Amino acid sequence: MAVSLSASVCPSYAIGCRNAENVPGPDKPDPIWVSLGVLVNNATYDECCVSNNIFVFAQNYTVGLSYKSPNFGWTKNEVVASIGNRFTIHGLWADHCDGSYEGTKWNADHTIKTSIDYDLVGCDVTHAFQNAADVILSNCNKAYLYDYMSANWVGGDGDNNWFWSHEWSKHGTCTGSFKDRCYDGSSKFQGFFDFLQVNIEVYTKLDMMDAFKKSGIVPSDSATYTLAGLNAAHKAAFGFEGGMQCVKNNGKQYLTEVWTYLTEAPGHKYNPVSPTIVPSPYQSCNGSLPIVFALTANKN
C-alpha cells in the first residue's frame, strides 16, 4: 500500500516534470508551458506522489515486427502466429522529462552469456532481477497475473520471463513512485507488482486495435495507410497523436509498434498527452511512404 501523502504534498492536480510552485490549482490556469511543450525539470513533488518523469506506453504489433530484415531472430514464427494480428504490451517507459531515457547498464556481477543477456538494469541495480516469472508465480495473491501476461505481454522469441524481467529492471526501476520507500514494506516486490498492474491497466485503457478500427484502419496485406491517418486515429481515440514505429523490408514499411505519451497523476494514474511535451518526439515511420498494417506475418 502506498504511503499516504498529505493533500498539500500530493494535490489531485499534481503532474510529474512540473514545478510544484507553477501548477494548476483551484485558482490557477494551466501554465503556458503545457501548450508550448516547454518542460520544467525541477519538479518538487515527492516522487511517491507523482514520478518526475514523462512516460511512453509502447504496444507491440509483432506481426509487423516479423518483417524486419534481413534476418531478425527475436521473432519466431510460432510465437508470432500465436500472438496473431493484435497489439500486445511492450511496456511503460519513464524518461528524464525531455524524451531521453536511462541508458542500459550491466549488473556488476554480470556473468550470464546467452543469446539474450538477462543482466540489464536501468536506474537501480539493487531492485533489478532476472526471475520475474518465478516472482509472480510464488505470490499466491498475484499469480493470476501470469496467465494474463502470458497472453498479452509476450516476448517475440517466446521468452516472457526475460521480457518481463527486462521491462521492470530497465524501466520500472526508473519510475519514482514504484520505489520501496513509497510502500509500507509489508511484503516484498510491492513496487514490481504495482508496475505490472499499471501496465495492464494502461493497456486496457489504450485499446489500439479498437481505436484504429473506429477510424477504418484494419490489418490487411494489400491495403496501405498513411502516417497522418494512423496519428489521426490515435488522436480521435485518445485526444492526442502518438508515435508510430515501423520497420522496412523490400521497399515497404510495416507498422510494428505504437507509442502513447503519458503523464502520471496521483495514485498511479496515467493520462495521454501530446508528443510535443518532449522536444523531439520519436516515430520511425516515414510520412512520405505508405504503411502496411499487416494481416499475416512474414513467411520468408
Secondary structure, DSSP 8 states (H G I E B T S, - for coil): -B----TTTS-TT--TTS-TTS---TT----HHHHHT-------S-TTTS-S-EEEEEEE-HHHHTT-TTT-TTS-HHHHHHH-SS-EEEEEEE--SSS-----EE-TT----SSS---EESS-GGG--S-HHHHHHT-TTTTHHHHHHHHHS--TTS-HHHHHHHIIIIIGGG-GGGSGGGB--SSTTHHHHHHHHHHHHHHHHS-HHHHHHHTT----SS--B-HHHHHHHHHHHHSS--EEEEEEETTEEEEEEEEEEEEEETTTEEEE--GGGSSS----S-TTS-EE--SS----
